Amino acid sequence: MAERADFSLDFRGAITSLALLKFSRVFREMKSSQTLEVLGLDVDARNDLFKLMPVAAYELLSVDAGEDSSFRVYIRKS
């Protein structure tokens, strides 16, 4: 992704349940059209991110997966 995200969360090495709570709080406080970058190591955590939000609440800009199960997700709040 060429542009810089308005918010960035790095969950590599974080406890999944605490990371998801932090994600929920940050996403709730974001304004419409702002972007969020999420970095993590656990594929299950990545899937859980999308379970927390209704599909209409965000636009998925990109998902990059690494060879070591790491991921980088960019979303824009609707």
PyMOL commands that place a pseudoatom at each C-alpha (Angstrom):
pseudoatom trace, name=CA, resn=MET, resi=1, chain=A, elem=C, hetatm=0, pos=[0.000, 0.000, 0.000]
pseudoatom trace, name=CA, resn=ALA, resi=2, chain=A, elem=C, hetatm=0, pos=[1.501, 3.316, -1.055]
pseudoatom trace, name=CA, resn=GLU, resi=3, chain=A, elem=C, hetatm=0, pos=[-0.221, 5.694, 1.368]
pseudoatom trace, name=CA, resn=ARG, resi=4, chain=A, elem=C, hetatm=0, pos=[0.420, 5.870, 5.085]
pseudoatom trace, name=CA, resn=ALA, resi=5, chain=A, elem=C, hetatm=0, pos=[-2.255, 4.655, 7.497]
pseudoatom trace, name=CA, resn=ASP, resi=6, chain=A, elem=C, hetatm=0, pos=[-3.815, 7.084, 9.985]
pseudoatom trace, name=CA, resn=PHE, resi=7, chain=A, elem=C, hetatm=0, pos=[-3.451, 4.465, 12.744]
pseudoatom trace, name=CA, resn=SER, resi=8, chain=A, elem=C, hetatm=0, pos=[-1.142, 1.485, 13.134]
pseudoatom trace, name=CA, resn=LEU, resi=9, chain=A, elem=C, hetatm=0, pos=[-1.381, -1.429, 15.561]
pseudoatom trace, name=CA, resn=ASP, resi=10, chain=A, elem=C, hetatm=0, pos=[1.417, -3.965, 15.969]
pseudoatom trace, name=CA, resn=PHE, resi=11, chain=A, elem=C, hetatm=0, pos=[0.131, -7.161, 17.556]
pseudoatom trace, name=CA, resn=ARG, resi=12, chain=A, elem=C, hetatm=0, pos=[3.195, -9.292, 16.925]
pseudoatom trace, name=CA, resn=GLY, resi=13, chain=A, elem=C, hetatm=0, pos=[3.880, -11.018, 20.224]
pseudoatom trace, name=CA, resn=ALA, resi=14, chain=A, elem=C, hetatm=0, pos=[0.704, -9.696, 21.876]
pseudoatom trace, name=CA, resn=ILE, resi=15, chain=A, elem=C, hetatm=0, pos=[-1.917, -11.785, 23.651]
pseudoatom trace, name=CA, resn=THR, resi=16, chain=A, elem=C, hetatm=0, pos=[-4.711, -12.224, 21.112]
pseudoatom trace, name=CA, resn=SER, resi=17, chain=A, elem=C, hetatm=0, pos=[-7.658, -11.369, 23.355]
pseudoatom trace, name=CA, resn=LEU, resi=18, chain=A, elem=C, hetatm=0, pos=[-5.996, -8.150, 24.577]
pseudoatom trace, name=CA, resn=ALA, resi=19, chain=A, elem=C, hetatm=0, pos=[-4.976, -7.226, 21.046]
pseudoatom trace, name=CA, resn=LEU, resi=20, chain=A, elem=C, hetatm=0, pos=[-8.563, -7.637, 19.837]
pseudoatom trace, name=CA, resn=LEU, resi=21, chain=A, elem=C, hetatm=0, pos=[-9.826, -5.389, 22.640]
pseudoatom trace, name=CA, resn=LYS, resi=22, chain=A, elem=C, hetatm=0, pos=[-7.304, -2.734, 21.640]
pseudoatom trace, name=CA, resn=PHE, resi=23, chain=A, elem=C, hetatm=0, pos=[-8.314, -3.098, 18.000]
pseudoatom trace, name=CA, resn=SER, resi=24, chain=A, elem=C, hetatm=0, pos=[-11.998, -2.643, 18.897]
pseudoatom trace, name=CA, resn=ARG, resi=25, chain=A, elem=C, hetatm=0, pos=[-11.263, 0.515, 20.881]
pseudoatom trace, name=CA, resn=VAL, resi=26, chain=A, elem=C, hetatm=0, pos=[-9.090, 2.088, 18.183]
pseudoatom trace, name=CA, resn=PHE, resi=27, chain=A, elem=C, hetatm=0, pos=[-11.549, 1.239, 15.412]
pseudoatom trace, name=CA, resn=ARG, resi=28, chain=A, elem=C, hetatm=0, pos=[-14.465, 2.664, 17.395]
pseudoatom trace, name=CA, resn=GLU, resi=29, chain=A, elem=C, hetatm=0, pos=[-12.573, 5.947, 17.933]
pseudoatom trace, name=CA, resn=MET, resi=30, chain=A, elem=C, hetatm=0, pos=[-11.586, 6.295, 14.263]
pseudoatom trace, name=CA, resn=LYS, resi=31, chain=A, elem=C, hetatm=0, pos=[-13.444, 8.762, 12.065]
pseudoatom trace, name=CA, resn=SER, resi=32, chain=A, elem=C, hetatm=0, pos=[-15.044, 7.779, 8.789]
pseudoatom trace, name=CA, resn=SER, resi=33, chain=A, elem=C, hetatm=0, pos=[-12.530, 7.424, 5.905]
pseudoatom trace, name=CA, resn=GLN, resi=34, chain=A, elem=C, hetatm=0, pos=[-9.534, 6.997, 8.225]
pseudoatom trace, name=CA, resn=THR, resi=35, chain=A, elem=C, hetatm=0, pos=[-7.288, 4.005, 7.648]
pseudoatom trace, name=CA, resn=LEU, resi=36, chain=A, elem=C, hetatm=0, pos=[-5.826, 1.452, 10.021]
pseudoatom trace, name=CA, resn=GLU, resi=37, chain=A, elem=C, hetatm=0, pos=[-2.821, -0.832, 9.551]
pseudoatom trace, name=CA, resn=VAL, resi=38, chain=A, elem=C, hetatm=0, pos=[-2.731, -3.991, 11.671]
pseudoatom trace, name=CA, resn=LEU, resi=39, chain=A, elem=C, hetatm=0, pos=[0.394, -6.159, 11.933]
pseudoatom trace, name=CA, resn=GLY, resi=40, chain=A, elem=C, hetatm=0, pos=[0.261, -9.604, 13.492]
pseudoatom trace, name=CA, resn=LEU, resi=41, chain=A, elem=C, hetatm=0, pos=[1.671, -13.103, 13.536]
pseudoatom trace, name=CA, resn=ASP, resi=42, chain=A, elem=C, hetatm=0, pos=[-1.379, -15.297, 14.028]
pseudoatom trace, name=CA, resn=VAL, resi=43, chain=A, elem=C, hetatm=0, pos=[-3.708, -16.181, 11.142]
pseudoatom trace, name=CA, resn=ASP, resi=44, chain=A, elem=C, hetatm=0, pos=[-6.519, -16.910, 13.604]
pseudoatom trace, name=CA, resn=ALA, resi=45, chain=A, elem=C, hetatm=0, pos=[-6.153, -13.408, 15.057]
pseudoatom trace, name=CA, resn=ARG, resi=46, chain=A, elem=C, hetatm=0, pos=[-6.422, -11.955, 11.563]
pseudoatom trace, name=CA, resn=ASN, resi=47, chain=A, elem=C, hetatm=0, pos=[-9.662, -13.842, 11.010]
pseudoatom trace, name=CA, resn=ASP, resi=48, chain=A, elem=C, hetatm=0, pos=[-10.981, -12.685, 14.392]
pseudoatom trace, name=CA, resn=LEU, resi=49, chain=A, elem=C, hetatm=0, pos=[-10.463, -9.033, 13.379]
pseudoatom trace, name=CA, resn=PHE, resi=50, chain=A, elem=C, hetatm=0, pos=[-13.134, -9.364, 10.718]
pseudoatom trace, name=CA, resn=LYS, resi=51, chain=A, elem=C, hetatm=0, pos=[-15.551, -11.118, 13.077]
pseudoatom trace, name=CA, resn=LEU, resi=52, chain=A, elem=C, hetatm=0, pos=[-15.542, -8.070, 15.375]
pseudoatom trace, name=CA, resn=MET, resi=53, chain=A, elem=C, hetatm=0, pos=[-16.897, -5.638, 12.787]
pseudoatom trace, name=CA, resn=PRO, resi=54, chain=A, elem=C, hetatm=0, pos=[-19.969, -5.663, 10.578]
pseudoatom trace, name=CA, resn=VAL, resi=55, chain=A, elem=C, hetatm=0, pos=[-19.020, -5.837, 6.899]
pseudoatom trace, name=CA, resn=ALA, resi=56, chain=A, elem=C, hetatm=0, pos=[-20.642, -2.433, 6.274]
pseudoatom trace, name=CA, resn=ALA, resi=57, chain=A, elem=C, hetatm=0, pos=[-18.370, -0.762, 8.881]
pseudoatom trace, name=CA, resn=TYR, resi=58, chain=A, elem=C, hetatm=0, pos=[-15.136, -1.019, 6.897]
pseudoatom trace, name=CA, resn=GLU, resi=59, chain=A, elem=C, hetatm=0, pos=[-13.541, -1.367, 3.487]
pseudoatom trace, name=CA, resn=LEU, resi=60, chain=A, elem=C, hetatm=0, pos=[-10.736, -3.902, 3.180]
pseudoatom trace, name=CA, resn=LEU, resi=61, chain=A, elem=C, hetatm=0, pos=[-7.896, -2.183, 1.312]
pseudoatom trace, name=CA, resn=SER, resi=62, chain=A, elem=C, hetatm=0, pos=[-5.300, -4.968, 1.386]
pseudoatom trace, name=CA, resn=VAL, resi=63, chain=A, elem=C, hetatm=0, pos=[-4.162, -8.097, 3.180]
pseudoatom trace, name=CA, resn=ASP, resi=64, chain=A, elem=C, hetatm=0, pos=[-0.542, -9.166, 2.908]
pseudoatom trace, name=CA, resn=ALA, resi=65, chain=A, elem=C, hetatm=0, pos=[0.490, -12.539, 4.296]
pseudoatom trace, name=CA, resn=GLY, resi=66, chain=A, elem=C, hetatm=0, pos=[4.086, -13.460, 5.042]
pseudoatom trace, name=CA, resn=GLU, resi=67, chain=A, elem=C, hetatm=0, pos=[5.689, -16.871, 4.765]
pseudoatom trace, name=CA, resn=ASP, resi=68, chain=A, elem=C, hetatm=0, pos=[5.887, -17.135, 8.561]
pseudoatom trace, name=CA, resn=SER, resi=69, chain=A, elem=C, hetatm=0, pos=[2.091, -16.700, 9.104]
pseudoatom trace, name=CA, resn=SER, resi=70, chain=A, elem=C, hetatm=0, pos=[2.554, -12.979, 9.719]
pseudoatom trace, name=CA, resn=PHE, resi=71, chain=A, elem=C, hetatm=0, pos=[0.055, -10.570, 8.223]
pseudoatom trace, name=CA, resn=ARG, resi=72, chain=A, elem=C, hetatm=0, pos=[-0.505, -6.903, 7.454]
pseudoatom trace, name=CA, resn=VAL, resi=73, chain=A, elem=C, hetatm=0, pos=[-4.077, -5.691, 7.021]
pseudoatom trace, name=CA, resn=TYR, resi=74, chain=A, elem=C, hetatm=0, pos=[-5.162, -2.245, 5.830]
pseudoatom trace, name=CA, resn=ILE, resi=75, chain=A, elem=C, hetatm=0, pos=[-8.766, -1.209, 6.376]
pseudoatom trace, name=CA, resn=ARG, resi=76, chain=A, elem=C, hetatm=0, pos=[-10.698, 2.037, 5.935]
pseudoatom trace, name=CA, resn=LYS, resi=77, chain=A, elem=C, hetatm=0, pos=[-13.602, 2.867, 8.212]
pseudoatom trace, name=CA, resn=SER, resi=78, chain=A, elem=C, hetatm=0, pos=[-16.853, 3.464, 6.304]
for i in range(1, 78): cmd.bond("trace and resi %d" % i, "trace and resi %d" % (i + 1))
show_as sticks, trace
zoom trace
